[in-house]
C-alpha cells in the first residue's frame, strides 16, 4: 500500500480542499456507498432516458456521483482516482437542467457527468498539471478543443483524474498511477494492484462507477492498458481523428485523446462528439467525413468478419493465453472467420526508434506547450528538470527523471537521427506491418490480448507489467479498442481489436458484437488483495 498520505491539499492551499470536496452534504463512507448505488453500470443512454423522463436531473445525477466519489475515492477503499473536482459542477448542472426544461437537451451528452485526465486543459477554476506540482500554480488559459466540444454538447465536466505523472514519460522505472500532485491511484479490483497508466485515474473512475465516462490520452498504451487492467472499454483513435490542442503533449506523431467507458456503445457515442477537425491541430486536416459511430453497433457485427490472430502478441502468460483461447472460440461462435496463426512483421524492431522519436518530440512539443502557460514556474523542459530537483522530496522520492534528461539532450526536429527514426517507425508499423497483414489476408481487423492482469504496485522497484499489443497501432497512429474478455484470479483482462487508419467504425462493430455476445465485464468489489 502507498505510504504517502492521501491528503495532499496542504501543498495546493488555494485548490479544492475548501471548495469542491464540500460541494454537497454527503453521508459518511460505508458499506452502503459500496454496495447500493442505484446508478451502478448505468450507460449514457440510460442516464439520458431517465433525465428525459424526469426521473433524474443533471443536478441529482451529479450529486449521486459526488457522494460515491466521497465514499469510495476520498475514503473507504480510497481509490484516489480523482485529482480534483470541479467547484462549479453543481452550478453548471442547474444551468443544464434549466436549459433542458426550456429548450430541450443539446445532445445525448446533455447533463452527463464526465471526468477528464489531468493533462487536458480546462479554462476554468480547475488546474491542469499532468500530475506535477510544477503546474499547480495557475489554471490553463482556455479549454482544450475536446473540452469545448464536450461543453457544446452539454456534457458536465465533473473533475480531473489522476494519472501517471507527465503521462509516464519522466522515468524509465516509474510506478504507474503515481504523480507528485495526486499520489497513488489504486486498482478497484484489488487495491494493492496497479491501475496501469498513464490514464490510471480515468480507468479506475469509470470502472468504479464514479462517473458516466471519462477521457484518457495515449501515446503508447496509455488508454488501452489502464482499460484492460480496470475492466473497461478503451478506444485509442486514429491520429488526427480527435484534436490534441490544449492537451499536455508527449509526442505529436503518436499522441491522441480517446474515450474510456464501461460499454462499447458509450465509447461510440463519445467518439462521435469528440471527433472532427480543429485549425489548431494540423493532424486533424486529414480527418475524413465522419460516420455515425453509433450506427456501427450491431450485435451480429461479427458474422462474416475476417479477423487475424496475431500470435506473436501471445505467449507472455499461460493464463492469458488460456483466456484468449476462450475469447477466440467466442468470436467463432459469433460468426467470425479467424485467420490463425498470423504474425505481425517487424514487431519489436522499432522499440528503440520509437523511444528516439518520443524523446525528440517530447522536448519540442512540451517547450511549445509550456510557453503558452503563464503563471507557472516552468517554461521549458530544462526548467522543469530543475524544478523537480529543487522539489525532490515531493517529486523524486520514488523514481527519478532519467527520461527527461535524455530528452533534454536531444536536438531539434530537423535532426537526421530523428527523421530517420520517424520514417523507420512509420514504414515498419504501417506498410510493412499492420497494412501488409490486413491486405495479404483480406482482414477486417487484427486481434490479440491487450495485456496481462494487473501487477502488484511496487514503489521501490517500479512497474513490472508484462505483455501486450499496444505498440504497433500506437506507432502507426492507427485505431485500437480493448473490450473486457474475462478474469484471471479476479483481475480483468481485455481483448484488443486493431486495424488500419480511420477504421473506428469497423472496430466498434466488432467490439460491440463481442461485448454483447460475452458480457464479460463485472464491476469491481474493492478487495484489499486478490483472493486465490
N, C-alpha and C positions, 0 to 999 in steps of 0.2 A: 504494500500500500504506500501511497505517496506521503512522505514525512512532512511535506510542506503544508502549512496551514491553508485552508481553503479561503479564509477571509483575507483577501488581497487588497482591499479598498484603501488601506491606510496610505499606500503609495499614490493612489489616484484620488486624493481627497475631494476634488471637485466633481467626481463622476457619480455613478448612480447609487452609491451607498446610501445617500439621503434622498434619492428620487425614485428610481424605477422599482426598487425592491419594496417600496411602500405604496405602490400604485393602487392596490385594493386590499381590503382586510381579508386575510386568508386564514384558514384553520391551520393548526399546527400539523406538522408532518406526522404520518402514522400509517397504519395498515389500510385505512380507508382510502387514502390517496393512491396507494399502490395497487389495490385490488378492485376498487369500484370506481371506474372512470367511465362515464356514460359515452364519452366521445372516443373511446379506445378503438383504434383501427379505422376510424371514420375516414372515408375518402373525401376529396374535394367536392365531388358531385353530390354526395350525401349531405355534406355540410351546407352546400348551396341550396339544395332542395329544402332542407329544414329551415333555412332563413327565408326562402320564398314562401313557405307555408306558414310563417310566423311562429314557428316553434323555437327558433333561435334568433338572436340578433348578433351583429358583429361585436357588440359590447359584451353580451353574455358569453359569447364564444371566447373572446379574448380573456375574460375573467376566469373562465374554466381552465384555459391553458396556463394562465399565470399562477393559479392555485396549484396546478400539477407541477409546474416548474419549482415552486417553493417547496413542495413536498418531496420531490424526487431529485431535483438538480441542486438546490441550495441546502437541503437537509435530507433526512432519510438515507438512502444509499449514496447521496452526494455525488451524482454523476459528473457535475461540473462541466457540462457541455456548453453552457451559455455564458459568454464572457461579459455581456452587457444587455440589459433590457431597455426598450425604448420608453423614455419617460413620457412621451406623447401618445403612447399606444391607445389608451382608453379615450382620450380626447379625439383622436383620429377615428376610432371605432364609432363614436357617437356621430361624428360628421358623416361617415359612410352609411350609418343607419338612417339618418335624416334624408340623405340623398336617395337611398333605396325607396323610402316612403314617398318622396316627391317625384322622382323621375325613373325609378327602377334601377336595377343593377347595371353597372358598366360592362361587365363580362362575367364569365364563370368564376373569376377570382375575386369578385367584389366581396369585401369583408373577410376574406380568408386569411388567417394568421400564418405568416411565413417567417422564417429565420434566414439570415444571411451570414455567410462566412466572414470573419472579421478581416478580410483583405479586400472587401468590396465597399467602395466609398458611399457614404450617405452624407448629404449636405444638410444635416440636422444637428441635434444636440448629442447624438451618439458619436463615439470615436471610431476611427478605422486605423488599426495598429499592426495588423499581421501578427498579433500576439506580443509585440515588442513594446517595452517601456519607452523606447526611443521616439515613438509616435503618439504617446499618450498625453501630449500637452494641448493639442487643439484638434477639433474635428476637420474633416475634409471640406473643401470649399463648396462642392456640389455633388449631387448624386451621380453615381456611375450610370451609364446608359441603360444597363439592365434594370437598375432600380427605378429609373424614370419610366421604363416600360411597365414595371410591376405596379407602380403607383398609378399610372394612367389607366391600368386595368382594374383599379380599385382594391388591389391587394393591401393587406395590413402588415406592415413591417413590424414584427413583434420584438426583434432584437438581433443581436450578433452572436455567432457561435465561436467557441474557442477552436484553435487549430494547432497543428504543429508549427512552431514559430517560423515566420518567414517562409511558410509553405514547405518546410523541411529542407531548405537549401543551405542552412547555416553550417551544418557539421556532418561529417561522414559517419559519426557514431551517435546520432541523436536518438532521443526517445520520442516516438510519435505520440501526438496528443498532448505534449507539454509545450507551454510557452511561458516566457518570463512574466507576462501580464496575467495570463489566465490560469497558470499552473497546470495540473494534470487532469485530463478527462479520462473517465473510466468506461469500460465496456459494460453495457447493461445486462449482458448475458452472464458474465462472471466478472465481478468488479476488479479482480486482480489481473485480468487480461487486458490486452491493449486494444484500443479502438481503431488502430491503424490511422494513417494520415495521408495527406495533410488535412483533409476536410473532416477531421475527427469529430468535432462538436456537431457538425451538421448531420453526420451519420448517426451519432448517438441520439440527438434530439428527435430526429424523425423516428427512429426505431422505438424510442421510449414514449412516443406519442406526446411530445412536448410542443408540437406544432403540427400544422396540416402537411407542410412540406418545407424543404429548405434548398438553398443554393450552395453548391460547392464549387471549387475550381480544381482543375487538373493540369499538370504538366506531364507527369507520367505516373499514373496510378492513384492520384490523389482524390478522385471521385470513386472509381470502381473498387479500390482496395478498402476504404472505410465502409463502402456499401456492403461488400461481401462479409466483412468482419462483424458488421452490426445487423445483418439480416434484412437489408432493404434493397430497393432498386436504385441503381446509379447509372446515369447516362452521360457519357462524355461525347459531345457532338463533334462533327467535322470542324476543323479550324476555319473560322470565318463565318460560321452559322450564327454565332452569338458574339456580340461586341465585347471587347475587353477594355474599352476606355473607362477609366475610373476604377480599375482593379489593379491592386499592387502586383507587379509582374515578377515572374522568373525569366521567361524566355518567350519572345513573340512568335517563334516558329513552332511552339507546342502548346502554349497556354490557352485555356478556354474555360469558361464557366459552364455549369450544367446542372440539371435537376437531380435532387436526391429525394426520393419519395418511398412510400410503402407499397405502391402499386404501379404497374406499367401505365395504366390509364392516367394516373396523376402526372406521371413523367411526360406523357404525350401532351396533355393539356398545358402544362407549364412550359414545355419546349415551344409550343405554338405562340405563346405570349412573348417569350424571350428572343426568339429568332428574328433576324432582319438586319438590314444594312444600317450603318452608322458612319457618317462622314469622318468621325474622329478615329475610326479603326479601319484602315485601308483594306485589311484582310476580308472584311465583310462585303467589299465590292464584288467579290466572286460568288456571293450567295445567290443561288438560283431562285426562281419563283417558288414560294413556299406552299407546300400542300397543307391540307388539314390533317395534322398528325393523328387526331383522334379518329379519323375515318379509317386508319390502318388497323384499328383494334378489332380483329376478327378472331373469335375463339377457334375457328377452323383454319387459322392462318398458317399452320404447319403442313397442311395437306399439299403434297406435291413439291414441297420445298426441298432443294438440294443443299445439304449442309456438309462442309468439310470438317472432319475431326482432326484437329491439329495435335498430333500425338507427341511432338517434341515440346509441347507445353504441359504434358503429363509427367508422371514419374517422380515427382518430388515428395510424394506422400502416398503410402499404400492405402490409407483410409480415404484420402481424397479420391484416388483412382477408383476405389470401390463405389463411392457415392456417385462419381461421374458415370460409371457404367450403368447405374440405375437411371441416371438422367438421360443417357443416350437411348436406353430402352424406352423411356417415356417419349422421347422425340419420335422414335419409330412408331410407337403405338398411336401417336397423334398425327401420323401421316407423313412424316419427313423421310426423305431418302438420304441416308448417311453415306458419304464417300469416306471410307475409313479403312486403313490409316492414311493420313497425309502428313507431310512435314513442311513447315514454313521455312523456305530457304533463307539463309543468312541470319537466322535467329541467333542472337548473341554476338554477331560480328560487328555491330555498331554500338555496343555498350560504351566503349571508350570515346568514340567520336560523338556520341550523344552528350556525354558529360562535357566534352570540349566545347560544343555548341552552347550548352547551358551556361557555362562559365563566362563565355564572351558576352552572350546576350543578357545575362543577369546584370553584369556590371553596367552595360549600356542602358538597358531598359530601366533599371532601378534608379540610376542617376537622373534620367529624364523624369521619372515619376516624382522623385523627391524634390526636384527643382520646382515642382508645382504644388508643394505642400508647405505653405508658410506657417510660421508659429511653432515649428518643431525644431529641436536642437540639431538635427542631422539633415544635410542637403546633398549627400553623396555616399557611396559605399564606403569610401575611406573614412568619412566622419562617423558612419555607423559602426565600423570596426572599433574606432577609438571610443565611442560611447559605450560599447559592450565591455571594453577593457576597464573603463572608468566605473562601470556598474557591474563588475564581475560577480559580486555576491548574489545579485538578483538574476543576472542574465547567464552567467557562465558556470554556475555552481554544479551542474550535472554533465554538461558537454560543452565543447569549445566552438570555434568558428573557423575551422581549417578550410572549409569550402569557400567562405567569404574571402579569406586571404588569398586563396588560389585564383578566385575571380578577379580580385583587385589587381593581381599581377598581369592580367591579360591586356592585350592591346585593344584597338577599336575594331569595328565590324568590317573594315577593309582588309584585315589581316588575311594573307593567303591560307594560314592554318585554319582559320575559322571558315572561310569559304569552301575549302576542300572538305572539311568535316561535314558541313551542312549538305553539300552535294552528295557526299557518300551516304549520309543518313537517308536522304530522300530517295536515292536510287535503290539502295538495298531494302528499304522498308516498303517502297511503293512498287515501281515497275519490276523489280527483281524479288519482290516479297509478296505482299497481300494481293496486289493486282494480278500478278502472274499466276498465283494459285487459284484465284477466283475464275480467271479466264480459261486456264487449262482444263478445269474440271466443270465449267459451266455452273458455278455455285452461286447461291443466293447470299450465303454468309459462311463464316468460319465459327466453330465452337470450341471451347476449351474451359478448363477450370479457371475461375477468376483468381483464386489464391487458396491458401490453406486456412485452417481455423485460427482464431486469434491467439497470439503468443502471450506468455506471461510478461507483464510490464517489468522492465528492469532498468532502473535509473542509474545503476552502476555501470553496466556494460552496454546499454543501448538496445536498439531493436535487433531481433533475430528471427524475423519472419522469413519464410521460405516459399519459393514457387510463385507462379502467377503468369498472366499473359498480357499485362497492360502495355508493355513496351512497344510492340510492333505498331499498334494503332496510334499510340502516343507520338512516336517519332514520325510516322507517316502523316499525322494530322487527320486521321480517319475516325469514324464514329465507333463507339464501343458501349454496349449496355450489359449490365450484370443483373441477374434475377435470382432470388433465393432458390436454392436447389435442395436443401436438406441440412442435416445437422450431424456433427461428429462430437460425441460426448457433450451434447447440449450446446455446442458452438456452431453458428451458422456458416455455411459455405455457399457461394454463388456460382452459377453457370454463366459464362460470357458468350455473347454473340457479337462479332465484329465483322466489318466489311469495307467496301470501297467508299470513296468520298461521296457525301450527300445521300447516303443510303439509310438515313434515320428512319424513314417510313417503313422500309423493309425490316429493319432490325426491331422496331416496335411491334410490327405484326408478328414476327416470330417469337419474340419475348413474351408478348401478351398471350399467345396460344399456349406456350409452355407454362406460364404462370397459371392460367385458368385450368389447364389440364392436370397440374400437380398440386397447386395450393400449398406450397412448401413453407411459406412464412408462418412463424409463430412468434407472438410478441415476447419480449424478454421478461424474466422473473426476478432480475436484480439479485442473483445469488452472489454470495461472497466469493465463491470459487466454484470450479467445475465439480459436479457430484458424479463420481465414477460409479 
